[in-house]
Amino acid sequence: MTYPPTSGPDGTYPPPPDPPVQPYQPPDLQPHPSYPPAHDPYAAQAPAPAPAPYAPPPVPYAAPQQPYDYGYAGSPYGYQAGPRPTEGLAIASLVVSCASIAGLCGWGIGGLLGVLGAIFGHVARRRIRRSGANGAGMALAGIIIGWIVTGVALILGVVLVIAIVSDNSTNTF
């Protein structure tokens, strides 16, 4: 754009530009007629209503309520005992006997763990018979698995000894 502006094709100058607009116009502070007046949160408020009177006292000769029955001895429902504890040696018997299965891959460790698991199972069954605790099934499973693993370890040991004795190789180291 050049100054002064060049004349138009008919020889007249173009119309002057619009007047500049103010970048900020103050807002119109008059409320819109369709809106309700704003509520002032800090204005004085009406007092709270008076509290309701206390409830009337209970009838003095009402029927007594039944106390809650906790199941103690002498209650009409009898005494309910909690769950019986599980014998720890029964758990140990089953865990050691199951670990002896993996121990078969080691040189005789599985057989030793199997015997240990079976012995734990026998001791646990004796203690369960005396005390009445839970875990008889775990002890029996530990006994069975322990003796089976011990038998398999003995058979593998015998087969290994026979294989070594019957070796006909002439190699001496």
C-alpha positions as CSV (number, residue, x, y, z in Angstrom):
1,M,0.0,0.0,0.0
2,T,1.3,3.4,-0.9
3,Y,0.8,6.8,0.7
4,P,-1.2,8.8,-0.2
5,P,-3.5,6.2,-1.6
6,T,-3.8,6.1,-5.3
7,S,-7.0,7.2,-6.9
8,G,-9.6,4.8,-8.1
9,P,-10.3,4.1,-11.8
10,D,-12.8,6.9,-11.9
11,G,-10.3,9.3,-10.4
12,T,-11.8,9.4,-6.8
13,Y,-10.1,8.3,-3.7
14,P,-11.4,5.1,-1.9
15,P,-13.6,5.6,1.1
16,P,-11.8,6.1,4.4
17,P,-11.3,3.0,6.6
18,D,-13.5,2.2,9.5
19,P,-12.7,3.9,12.8
20,P,-10.4,1.7,15.1
21,V,-12.2,-0.6,17.6
22,Q,-11.3,-0.5,21.2
23,P,-9.8,-3.9,22.2
24,Y,-11.6,-4.0,25.5
25,Q,-15.2,-2.9,26.0
26,P,-16.4,-2.8,29.6
27,P,-19.2,-5.3,30.2
28,D,-22.8,-4.1,30.5
29,L,-23.5,-4.2,34.2
30,Q,-27.3,-4.2,33.9
31,P,-28.9,-7.6,34.8
32,H,-30.8,-9.3,32.1
33,P,-34.5,-8.8,32.7
34,S,-35.3,-12.6,32.4
35,Y,-32.8,-13.7,35.1
36,P,-33.7,-13.7,38.9
37,P,-31.7,-11.4,41.1
38,A,-28.4,-12.9,42.3
39,H,-28.3,-14.3,45.9
40,D,-25.7,-12.7,48.2
41,P,-24.1,-15.6,50.2
42,Y,-22.8,-13.1,52.8
43,A,-26.2,-11.5,53.5
44,A,-27.9,-12.1,56.9
45,Q,-29.9,-15.3,57.0
46,A,-33.1,-16.2,58.7
47,P,-32.6,-18.0,62.1
48,A,-32.7,-21.8,62.2
49,P,-36.0,-23.4,63.2
50,A,-36.3,-24.5,66.8
51,P,-35.3,-28.2,67.4
52,A,-38.0,-30.8,67.8
53,P,-38.8,-31.8,71.4
54,Y,-37.3,-35.0,72.8
55,A,-38.9,-38.4,72.2
56,P,-41.3,-39.6,75.0
57,P,-39.7,-41.9,77.5
58,P,-40.3,-45.7,77.0
59,V,-43.3,-47.4,78.6
60,P,-42.1,-48.5,82.1
61,Y,-43.7,-51.9,82.0
62,A,-42.9,-53.0,78.5
63,A,-42.0,-56.6,77.8
64,P,-38.2,-57.2,78.2
65,Q,-36.3,-57.8,75.1
66,Q,-34.4,-61.1,74.5
67,P,-30.6,-60.6,74.9
68,Y,-28.5,-61.6,72.0
69,D,-27.4,-65.3,72.2
70,Y,-23.7,-65.6,71.6
71,G,-23.8,-69.4,71.6
72,Y,-22.1,-69.9,75.0
73,A,-22.6,-73.0,77.1
74,G,-26.0,-73.1,78.7
75,S,-27.6,-71.1,75.9
76,P,-30.7,-72.7,74.2
77,Y,-28.6,-73.1,71.0
78,G,-25.7,-74.8,72.6
79,Y,-22.0,-74.1,72.4
80,Q,-20.6,-73.9,68.9
81,A,-16.8,-74.5,69.0
82,G,-14.5,-72.9,66.5
83,P,-12.8,-74.9,63.8
84,R,-10.3,-77.4,64.9
85,P,-6.6,-76.6,64.2
86,T,-4.7,-78.5,61.5
87,E,-1.8,-80.6,62.7
88,G,1.5,-79.0,61.5
89,L,3.3,-82.3,61.1
90,A,0.6,-83.4,58.7
91,I,1.3,-80.4,56.5
92,A,5.1,-81.0,56.8
93,S,4.6,-84.7,55.9
94,L,2.8,-83.8,52.7
95,V,5.2,-81.0,51.7
96,V,8.4,-83.1,52.3
97,S,6.9,-86.1,50.5
98,C,6.0,-84.0,47.5
99,A,9.5,-82.5,47.5
100,S,10.9,-86.0,47.5
101,I,9.4,-86.6,44.1
102,A,11.6,-83.8,42.6
103,G,14.5,-85.2,44.8
104,L,14.5,-88.4,42.8
105,C,16.6,-86.6,40.2
106,G,19.3,-86.0,42.8
107,W,21.6,-88.9,43.9
108,G,19.5,-90.5,46.6
109,I,18.0,-87.3,48.0
110,G,14.5,-88.3,47.0
111,G,14.7,-91.6,48.9
112,L,15.9,-89.8,52.1
113,L,13.2,-87.2,51.8
114,G,10.6,-89.9,51.2
115,V,11.5,-91.7,54.4
116,L,11.4,-88.4,56.3
117,G,8.0,-87.5,54.9
118,A,6.6,-90.9,55.8
119,I,7.9,-90.7,59.3
120,F,6.4,-87.2,59.7
121,G,3.1,-88.6,58.5
122,H,3.1,-91.5,61.0
123,V,3.9,-89.1,63.9
124,A,1.2,-86.7,62.7
125,R,-1.5,-89.5,62.6
126,R,-0.6,-90.5,66.2
127,R,-0.9,-86.9,67.4
128,I,-4.2,-86.4,65.5
129,R,-5.7,-89.5,67.1
130,R,-4.9,-88.1,70.5
131,S,-5.9,-84.5,70.0
132,G,-8.7,-84.7,67.4
133,A,-7.1,-82.0,65.2
134,N,-7.6,-81.8,61.4
135,G,-5.1,-83.1,58.9
136,A,-5.5,-86.9,58.9
137,G,-5.9,-87.0,55.1
138,M,-2.8,-84.9,54.6
139,A,-0.8,-87.1,56.9
140,L,-2.0,-90.3,55.1
141,A,-1.1,-88.8,51.7
142,G,2.3,-87.9,53.0
143,I,2.8,-91.5,54.2
144,I,1.7,-93.0,50.9
145,I,3.8,-90.6,48.7
146,G,6.8,-90.9,51.0
147,W,6.9,-94.7,51.0
148,I,6.3,-94.9,47.2
149,V,9.1,-92.5,46.5
150,T,11.4,-94.4,48.9
151,G,10.6,-97.6,47.0
152,V,11.2,-96.1,43.6
153,A,14.6,-94.7,44.9
154,L,15.6,-98.1,46.2
155,I,14.7,-99.8,42.9
156,L,16.7,-97.2,41.0
157,G,19.6,-97.6,43.3
158,V,19.6,-101.4,42.8
159,V,19.4,-101.0,39.0
160,L,22.3,-98.6,39.2
161,V,24.4,-101.0,41.3
162,I,23.7,-103.9,38.9
163,A,24.5,-101.7,35.9
164,I,27.9,-100.8,37.4
165,V,28.8,-104.3,38.5
166,S,27.9,-105.8,35.1
167,D,29.8,-103.3,33.1
168,N,32.2,-105.3,30.8
169,S,34.3,-102.3,29.7
170,T,38.0,-102.6,30.0
171,N,38.6,-98.9,30.5
172,T,40.6,-98.0,33.6
173,F,41.1,-94.5,34.5
